[in-house]
Amino acid sequence: MGAEAGMDAAAVLADARRSHGGHAWRDACALYAAADGGEPDGLGVADLEDWGEAAQLLGRGEEASAVLQRAYLAREGAADVRGALRCAFWLAEVLAMRGEFAHAGGWLARAGRFAGSGPPCAEQGFLLVREAERQLQEGEHEAAFGTAGRVLELAGRFGDRDLAVLAAQFQGAARIAQERVDEGLALLDEAMVAVTAGETGPRVTAWVYCLVIAACQDLQELRRAREWTLALDAWTDALPQFEGGYSGICLVHRSELLRLVGDWANAAVQARSACERLTRGFGEFLAGGAFYQLGEIHRLRGEWARAEEAYRQSGRYGCDAQPGLALLRLAGGRPEAAAGGVRRALAEAPDRLARARLLPALLEVALAVDGTAEARAAAEELAEIAGTFRRPALDAQAAQARAPVLLAGRAPDGPPAGTPTGAQPEALTQALTQARRAWRLWRDLDVPYETARARVLVARACRALGDEDTAAVELDAAAAGFARLGAGPDLALARAAAAGRAGDGPPDGRGTTEAPAGLTPREVEVLRLVAGGGSNHAIARELHLSERTVARHISNILGKLDAGSRTAAAAYAFEHGLAGARTPGH
């Protein structure tokens, strides 16, 4: 009976090893646990490490940390410095993903002292990887590059591909942080070539994919982010059992890419799945990014309550929900709250790339409250950043920022806002040029939402120049783009703008003398101007009211229409023939 039990245990262990080798990690964990039998010395150290790897890749943090601690102690007890260092590195990664940063640091410190007892080895580079990561996080970019260089030397000396790829990735990130973009991207590409060729272990592969794609998205290097995300998809799709924390991080990147290319339905599915996986206790501190992506999709669709909840969850998990939350506040008729949120986020932004993600929202909010000077400053800063980093998406954002500033603010030394735009033909022509440039860049990048928004700007510039026919064509094209995406709020505004073309009466011959939904005549006037794109300041100036009175009218309008935002009220105005008024100041 004892011999049979021994044979059964050996067979289970053999199956566990085969499952691990075939990347069937869920099966491997179950089989290793069965082979272990709960005995302290039930498995050899190599099997413990493989079990720990499988549990880590599945996001089973508690299981992985327990098994890897056993493996580390076995390596240390056998005076195996190299094995102990490698084991400590991954144990610290598991603990960090569980949010146990003090424990992670403690094990690395213990391994570092133990490493002093042995000769130089490749595994010492893993401790240096953590040091390079810390230096990057603390803004010591040149030091991080140098530390990663030491990692690369050890990797070359001892022939360790995992270390070499990690070193290239961290050197690339350091160079990008130093605004040496082309050099940094070349290093990231070097790392990714090795990863896609299958030269790295699965944990390094997953880690580098996430780090590189995140770096590309921060840089708004959309083509690379798209290419590497597709490669990541191919890798994960080939894995029979890949789920949990690491896969959740991958899903966040996939969701953002799908949102950009216009597949919002699948983007929402991926974001929800990421939220579920990352809130299981492994990578939970990264769950905020998943909720933020979900909030963005709800906001763009006009699902205000769902967006609000997703942004709140994003903040709960430590992610700043800006600029999305500011844009949600703006859509809800609260420009002051929107301005406060995005200005605060800009004050805390760690670098210029982070500011570049916030500046378009600041510009939009500033224009809504007639802050032309602040909007112009935001556009100028964005243009400066785009000139430094030279990425097509940043160039598109800069052009898309200049156009509305030129339309709203006129030339710096020209007449104030509210003066007829015909007095500034040069500024209007420049606005049209910038809007068309933004449209072409977004179209070439295959970012349909921003492409449609740029066409609305083209239409505004054409209308201001008196070219109603071209404006109508551009608005129709923009509306079609918004309709395909399901961008309800933008679609309503595009239709409202089309309905308000100069010289036209109410659409479909509907009259506007009756005030629906119990609106007063003054509220109808305000609603028309809201539908025409007027800010509270501009409407107040147009109707000779105080901004406080205008805000009260808008609050009453939203209540009577049961509308959750100014955009929803504008859509109502279009549907009921109330959107034919001119834009304030025109």
TORFITI-516565 format. One line per 8 residues: number of its first residue (from 1); for each residue x, y, z of C-alpha. Coordinates in nm, 3 decimals, padded with zeros to 5 digits. Example, Ala and Ser with C-alpha at 12.3 -4.5 7.8 and 13.67 -1.06 7.14 Angstrom:
1	01.230/-00.450/00.780  01.367/-00.106/00.714
This chain:
1	00.000/00.000/00.000  00.288/00.232/00.087  00.457/00.155/-00.246  00.135/00.229/-00.434  00.093/00.560/-00.251  00.450/00.648/-00.338  00.389/00.567/-00.702  00.069/00.773/-00.702
9	00.250/01.071/-00.548  00.526/01.040/-00.807  00.267/01.031/-01.086  00.089/01.337/-00.949  00.419/01.523/-00.928  00.504/01.424/-01.285  00.164/01.556/-01.399  00.225/01.878/-01.205
17	00.556/01.929/-01.381  00.403/01.861/-01.722  00.121/02.106/-01.651  00.368/02.373/-01.545  00.580/02.316/-01.852  00.270/02.346/-02.071  00.165/02.672/-01.900  -00.148/02.505/-01.761
25	-00.089/02.689/-01.437  -00.423/02.628/-01.269  -00.381/02.254/-01.311  -00.018/02.279/-01.199  -00.115/02.452/-00.872  -00.374/02.186/-00.790  -00.136/01.901/-00.871  00.159/02.050/-00.681
33	-00.067/02.097/-00.377  -00.177/01.733/-00.403  00.180/01.609/-00.441  00.295/01.825/-00.151  00.049/01.667/00.087  00.093/01.946/00.340  00.432/01.816/00.446  00.706/02.081/00.500
41	00.951/01.881/00.289  00.700/01.729/00.053  00.844/01.889/-00.260  01.191/01.974/-00.380  01.292/02.337/-00.400  01.271/02.349/-00.782  00.913/02.222/-00.765  00.829/02.481/-00.499
49	00.963/02.756/-00.724  00.761/02.631/-01.021  00.450/02.609/-00.803  00.515/02.963/-00.681  00.552/03.086/-01.038  00.222/02.925/-01.143  00.038/03.072/-00.844  00.191/03.413/-00.907
57	00.085/03.419/-01.271  -00.267/03.323/-01.165  -00.276/03.611/-00.917  -00.300/03.380/-00.615  -00.089/03.602/-00.397  -00.131/03.426/-00.063  -00.053/03.085/-00.211  00.243/03.217/-00.412
65	00.401/03.401/-00.119  00.371/03.099/00.112  00.530/02.864/-00.141  00.806/03.107/-00.244  00.898/03.172/00.119  00.949/02.798/00.162  01.162/02.792/-00.151  01.373/03.087/-00.038
73	01.440/02.934/00.303  01.542/02.608/00.138  01.783/02.791/-00.094  01.927/02.991/00.191  01.962/02.680/00.407  02.156/02.511/00.129  02.385/02.819/00.097  02.259/02.860/-00.261
81	02.308/03.234/-00.309  02.203/03.244/-00.673  01.882/03.050/-00.617  01.797/03.250/-00.306  01.839/03.584/-00.485  01.617/03.486/-00.775  01.355/03.347/-00.539  01.363/03.660/-00.321
89	01.313/03.880/-00.626  00.989/03.707/-00.724  00.873/03.675/-00.366  00.912/04.051/-00.327  00.714/04.103/-00.650  00.428/03.890/-00.517  00.424/04.077/-00.187  00.431/04.414/-00.363
97	00.138/04.310/-00.582  -00.049/04.229/-00.260  00.032/04.576/-00.128  00.273/04.438/00.135  00.558/04.670/00.046  00.732/04.654/00.386  00.744/04.274/00.368  00.875/04.293/00.012
105	01.153/04.528/00.118  01.240/04.307/00.414  01.292/03.998/00.202  01.502/04.192/-00.050  01.718/04.332/00.232  01.768/03.982/00.373  01.862/03.850/00.031  02.102/04.139/-00.019
113	02.291/04.056/00.301  02.298/03.690/00.206  02.437/03.778/-00.137  02.748/03.919/00.027  02.849/03.566/00.121  02.893/03.448/-00.236  03.088/03.537/-00.551  02.946/03.772/-00.819
121	02.655/03.618/-01.010  02.383/03.713/-01.254  02.119/03.700/-00.983  02.272/04.001/-00.810  02.130/04.193/-01.105  01.779/04.127/-00.977  01.850/04.335/-00.669  01.978/04.610/-00.898
129	01.656/04.591/-01.103  01.461/04.684/-00.791  01.702/04.970/-00.725  01.657/05.101/-01.082  01.280/05.081/-01.037  01.300/05.282/-00.714  01.523/05.545/-00.875  01.281/05.589/-01.163
137	00.987/05.632/-00.928  01.177/05.897/-00.732  01.282/06.093/-01.041  01.652/05.989/-01.033  01.651/05.918/-01.405  02.023/05.925/-01.483  02.096/05.711/-01.177  01.830/05.463/-01.290
145	01.987/05.445/-01.635  02.328/05.375/-01.480  02.191/05.110/-01.245  02.016/04.936/-01.533  02.349/04.950/-01.718  02.509/04.752/-01.434  02.226/04.499/-01.466  02.301/04.471/-01.836
153	02.671/04.406/-01.766  02.586/04.121/-01.530  02.335/03.980/-01.779  02.595/03.980/-02.055  02.866/03.836/-01.834  02.652/03.545/-01.718  02.421/03.502/-02.019  02.090/03.582/-01.848
161	01.827/03.692/-02.104  01.563/03.778/-01.844  01.799/04.028/-01.684  01.913/04.171/-02.017  01.554/04.241/-02.123  01.465/04.399/-01.790  01.775/04.618/-01.812  01.684/04.740/-02.162
169	01.330/04.816/-02.050  01.440/05.025/-01.751  01.706/05.207/-01.953  01.441/05.292/-02.213  01.203/05.422/-01.947  01.481/05.635/-01.798  01.567/05.792/-02.133  01.202/05.874/-02.205
177	01.174/06.035/-01.863  01.476/06.247/-01.959  01.289/06.346/-02.278  01.540/06.158/-02.495  01.247/05.992/-02.663  01.391/05.826/-02.972  01.673/05.668/-02.772  01.428/05.548/-02.511
185	01.187/05.398/-02.763  01.471/05.213/-02.935  01.560/05.049/-02.603  01.197/04.955/-02.539  01.175/04.805/-02.886  01.491/04.605/-02.814  01.330/04.462/-02.502  01.008/04.380/-02.683
193	01.184/04.201/-02.968  01.329/03.955/-02.717  00.993/03.915/-02.543  00.798/03.848/-02.863  01.067/03.601/-02.974  00.999/03.396/-02.661  01.343/03.450/-02.510  01.213/03.537/-02.161
201	01.030/03.347/-01.891  00.655/03.402/-01.854  00.681/03.631/-01.549  00.934/03.859/-01.716  00.729/03.846/-02.037  00.411/03.959/-01.860  00.595/04.229/-01.664  00.778/04.377/-01.962
209	00.467/04.377/-02.180  00.284/04.579/-01.915  00.570/04.821/-01.851  00.640/04.890/-02.218  00.277/04.933/-02.320  00.219/05.165/-02.024  00.525/05.371/-02.125  00.396/05.398/-02.483
217	00.052/05.506/-02.364  00.201/05.767/-02.130  00.400/05.899/-02.424  00.087/05.878/-02.642  00.291/05.669/-02.882  -00.028/05.511/-03.010  00.105/05.306/-03.299  00.360/05.127/-03.081
225	00.108/05.080/-02.801  -00.132/04.924/-03.051  00.134/04.699/-03.203  00.260/04.571/-02.868  -00.093/04.526/-02.733  -00.179/04.306/-03.029  00.137/04.105/-02.960  00.033/04.077/-02.596
233	-00.311/03.956/-02.701  -00.153/03.686/-02.917  00.067/03.573/-02.627  -00.215/03.559/-02.370  -00.455/03.393/-02.613  -00.202/03.110/-02.658  -00.194/03.045/-02.282  -00.457/02.792/-02.171
241	-00.486/02.919/-01.814  -00.385/03.283/-01.772  -00.602/03.473/-01.528  -00.574/03.688/-01.219  -00.361/03.991/-01.136  -00.120/04.001/-01.428  -00.395/03.931/-01.678  -00.602/04.207/-01.515
249	-00.327/04.460/-01.583  -00.311/04.340/-01.943  -00.687/04.393/-01.972  -00.654/04.756/-01.860  -00.414/04.823/-02.147  -00.638/04.636/-02.389  -00.941/04.836/-02.276  -00.767/05.169/-02.330
257	-00.659/05.065/-02.679  -01.007/04.945/-02.772  -01.155/05.273/-02.648  -00.913/05.472/-02.863  -00.986/05.272/-03.179  -01.360/05.306/-03.123  -01.461/04.957/-03.007  -01.632/05.087/-02.694
265	-01.846/04.780/-02.631  -01.545/04.549/-02.607  -01.347/04.814/-02.421  -01.615/04.814/-02.150  -01.609/04.433/-02.130  -01.231/04.431/-02.087  -01.242/04.709/-01.826  -01.509/04.531/-01.621
273	-01.311/04.208/-01.632  -00.997/04.396/-01.522  -01.189/04.552/-01.231  -01.304/04.209/-01.119  -00.961/04.047/-01.139  -00.767/04.331/-00.981  -00.993/04.360/-00.678  -00.918/04.008/-00.556
281	-00.621/04.119/-00.348  -00.345/04.080/-00.608  -00.263/04.405/-00.789  -00.547/04.580/-00.609  -00.356/04.909/-00.604  -00.374/04.900/-00.986  -00.753/04.850/-00.994  -00.809/05.226/-01.004
289	-00.683/05.236/-01.361  -00.939/04.976/-01.463  -01.225/05.168/-01.302  -01.102/05.488/-01.467  -01.118/05.327/-01.812  -01.471/05.210/-01.736  -01.564/05.561/-01.626  -01.430/05.708/-01.950
297	-01.645/05.478/-02.160  -01.959/05.558/-01.959  -01.886/05.931/-01.981  -01.839/05.926/-02.357  -02.165/05.738/-02.395  -02.348/05.988/-02.176  -02.410/05.735/-01.897  -02.348/05.994/-01.628
305	-02.444/05.801/-01.314  -02.237/05.499/-01.416  -01.943/05.723/-01.499  -01.972/05.891/-01.160  -01.966/05.558/-00.979  -01.671/05.427/-01.181  -01.468/05.743/-01.113  -01.546/05.714/-00.742
313	-01.425/05.355/-00.743  -01.114/05.468/-00.929  -01.039/05.715/-00.652  -01.107/05.454/-00.386  -00.827/05.242/-00.531  -00.583/05.532/-00.543  -00.615/05.650/-00.902  -00.673/06.020/-00.968
321	-00.990/06.027/-01.179  -00.879/06.333/-01.372  -00.930/06.458/-01.634  -01.237/06.238/-01.682  -01.411/06.359/-01.368  -01.358/06.723/-01.462  -01.514/06.662/-01.803  -01.805/06.485/-01.634
329	-01.856/06.788/-01.409  -01.843/07.016/-01.712  -02.106/06.806/-01.890  -02.319/06.830/-01.577  -02.317/07.209/-01.585  -02.060/07.254/-01.306  -01.766/07.426/-01.479  -01.626/07.570/-01.154
337	-01.597/07.222/-00.998  -01.446/07.096/-01.323  -01.188/07.374/-01.325  -01.093/07.313/-00.962  -01.039/06.942/-01.019  -00.825/06.968/-01.328  -00.619/07.258/-01.193  -00.544/07.059/-00.878
345	-00.439/06.757/-01.086  -00.209/06.976/-01.297  -00.045/07.113/-00.984  00.035/06.755/-00.879  00.141/06.626/-01.222  00.488/06.469/-01.189  00.612/06.548/-01.540  00.525/06.709/-01.870
353	00.371/06.396/-02.018  00.131/06.380/-01.726  00.045/06.746/-01.784  -00.017/06.674/-02.152  -00.296/06.436/-02.055  -00.465/06.705/-01.846  -00.417/07.021/-02.052  -00.686/06.948/-02.317
361	-00.944/06.917/-02.039  -00.826/07.241/-01.876  -00.860/07.415/-02.209  -01.213/07.284/-02.259  -01.316/07.385/-01.909  -01.153/07.728/-01.937  -01.335/07.805/-02.261  -01.664/07.702/-02.100
369	-01.620/07.972/-01.834  -01.482/08.221/-02.087  -01.129/08.188/-01.953  -00.967/08.261/-02.286  -00.631/08.359/-02.136  -00.607/08.035/-01.936  -00.714/07.834/-02.241  -00.451/08.006/-02.456
377	-00.182/07.930/-02.197  -00.288/07.564/-02.191  -00.274/07.546/-02.571  00.071/07.703/-02.576  00.206/07.461/-02.314  00.060/07.165/-02.501  00.223/07.286/-02.822  00.559/07.313/-02.644
385	00.530/06.959/-02.509  00.430/06.828/-02.851  00.733/07.000/-03.003  00.963/06.830/-02.754  00.829/06.475/-02.779  00.731/06.481/-03.148  00.455/06.219/-03.134  00.164/06.235/-03.382
393	-00.102/06.210/-03.110  00.052/06.499/-02.917  00.074/06.700/-03.239  -00.295/06.630/-03.301  -00.387/06.740/-02.949  -00.186/07.060/-02.988  -00.358/07.147/-03.315  -00.697/07.059/-03.170
401	-00.623/07.291/-02.878  -00.517/07.588/-03.090  -00.831/07.587/-03.304  -01.095/07.662/-03.036  -00.868/07.919/-02.871  -00.839/08.104/-03.201  -01.215/08.079/-03.246  -01.298/08.193/-02.895
409	-01.024/08.433/-02.801  -00.921/08.596/-03.127  -00.576/08.743/-03.155  -00.404/08.836/-02.827  -00.408/09.206/-02.919  -00.746/09.199/-03.090  -01.093/09.289/-02.966  -01.241/09.102/-02.669
417	-01.446/08.784/-02.690  -01.794/08.861/-02.811  -01.677/09.084/-03.095  -01.807/08.954/-03.430  -01.572/08.690/-03.566  -01.570/08.851/-03.909  -01.341/09.115/-03.764  -01.066/08.851/-03.729
425	-01.047/08.666/-04.063  -00.679/08.580/-04.018  -00.740/08.415/-03.680  -01.036/08.224/-03.822  -00.829/08.098/-04.114  -00.560/07.985/-03.871  -00.826/07.809/-03.665  -00.946/07.624/-03.974
433	-00.591/07.522/-04.061  -00.530/07.384/-03.713  -00.864/07.202/-03.704  -00.796/07.036/-04.037  -00.446/06.938/-03.922  -00.592/06.776/-03.609  -00.850/06.593/-03.820  -00.587/06.451/-04.057
441	-00.359/06.339/-03.773  -00.638/06.166/-03.579  -00.770/06.005/-03.896  -00.424/05.867/-03.980  -00.389/05.735/-03.625  -00.732/05.569/-03.656  -00.877/05.738/-03.347  -01.240/05.787/-03.458
449	-01.376/05.982/-03.160  -01.113/06.254/-03.178  -01.142/06.253/-03.557  -01.511/06.337/-03.527  -01.444/06.607/-03.266  -01.189/06.766/-03.496  -01.448/06.776/-03.775  -01.680/06.970/-03.545
457	-01.402/07.227/-03.505  -01.359/07.240/-03.882  -01.732/07.308/-03.912  -01.719/07.586/-03.652  -01.433/07.756/-03.832  -01.605/07.725/-04.171  -01.927/07.866/-04.029  -01.741/08.160/-03.873
465	-01.588/08.228/-04.216  -01.934/08.224/-04.374  -01.903/07.886/-04.548  -02.226/07.721/-04.434  -02.221/07.448/-04.699  -01.886/07.306/-04.589  -01.986/07.344/-04.225  -02.297/07.135/-04.291
473	-02.093/06.861/-04.460  -01.844/06.850/-04.172  -02.117/06.838/-03.907  -02.295/06.557/-04.089  -01.970/06.360/-04.107  -01.900/06.424/-03.739  -02.252/06.320/-03.643  -02.215/05.998/-03.839
481	-01.890/05.925/-03.658  -02.044/05.990/-03.318  -02.344/05.773/-03.405  -02.121/05.478/-03.500  -01.939/05.506/-03.168  -02.247/05.550/-02.952  -02.121/05.890/-02.835  -02.467/06.022/-02.749
489	-02.371/06.359/-02.594  -02.142/06.457/-02.880  -02.398/06.338/-03.134  -02.664/06.558/-02.974  -02.435/06.862/-02.985  -02.337/06.799/-03.346  -02.702/06.774/-03.445  -02.786/07.083/-03.245
497	-02.507/07.273/-03.421  -02.631/07.153/-03.758  -02.986/07.262/-03.671  -02.860/07.606/-03.574  -02.703/07.696/-03.908  -02.739/08.060/-04.006  -03.061/08.155/-04.184  -03.236/07.827/-04.102
505	-03.555/07.801/-03.908  -03.636/07.524/-03.662  -03.582/07.172/-03.801  -03.872/06.986/-03.961  -04.081/07.306/-03.960  -04.161/07.274/-03.591  -04.249/07.597/-03.415  -04.082/07.732/-03.106
513	-04.349/07.961/-02.964  -04.481/07.703/-02.719  -04.262/07.634/-02.421  -04.258/07.257/-02.353  -04.205/07.089/-02.015  -04.327/07.398/-01.831  -04.029/07.612/-01.930  -04.071/07.986/-01.894
521	-03.996/08.211/-02.192  -03.669/08.318/-02.029  -03.572/07.954/-01.972  -03.640/07.882/-02.338  -03.403/08.165/-02.430  -03.137/08.024/-02.201  -03.189/07.671/-02.335  -03.148/07.790/-02.693
529	-02.819/07.952/-02.605  -02.702/07.643/-02.415  -02.780/07.435/-02.725  -02.576/07.683/-02.928  -02.272/07.608/-02.714  -02.280/07.916/-02.494  -02.102/07.921/-02.158  -02.272/08.070/-01.851
537	-02.058/08.380/-01.891  -02.145/08.423/-02.259  -02.518/08.363/-02.197  -02.517/08.616/-01.914  -02.356/08.874/-02.140  -02.598/08.799/-02.423  -02.912/08.827/-02.206  -02.779/09.101/-01.975
545	-02.813/08.878/-01.668  -02.577/08.785/-01.387  -02.396/08.453/-01.413  -02.565/08.345/-01.090  -02.906/08.405/-01.248  -02.804/08.208/-01.557  -02.685/07.920/-01.337  -03.019/07.920/-01.157
553	-03.208/07.914/-01.489  -02.998/07.622/-01.610  -03.058/07.433/-01.286  -03.433/07.486/-01.329  -03.415/07.375/-01.693  -03.230/07.055/-01.607  -03.485/06.978/-01.338  -03.788/07.040/-01.559
561	-03.643/06.836/-01.846  -03.514/06.562/-01.613  -03.183/06.609/-01.793  -02.861/06.507/-01.625  -02.638/06.756/-01.807  -02.621/07.056/-02.038  -02.555/06.813/-02.323  -02.877/06.626/-02.251
569	-03.063/06.960/-02.239  -02.909/07.055/-02.575  -03.030/06.725/-02.720  -03.380/06.802/-02.591  -03.362/07.145/-02.753  -03.273/06.990/-03.086  -03.552/06.733/-03.068  -03.811/07.000/-02.983
577	-03.706/07.266/-03.231  -03.540/07.495/-02.978  -03.185/07.482/-03.111  -03.202/07.744/-03.382  -03.070/08.037/-03.181  -02.738/08.195/-03.259  -02.438/08.131/-03.041  -02.389/08.408/-02.782
585	-02.166/08.684/-02.911  -02.229/08.600/-03.277
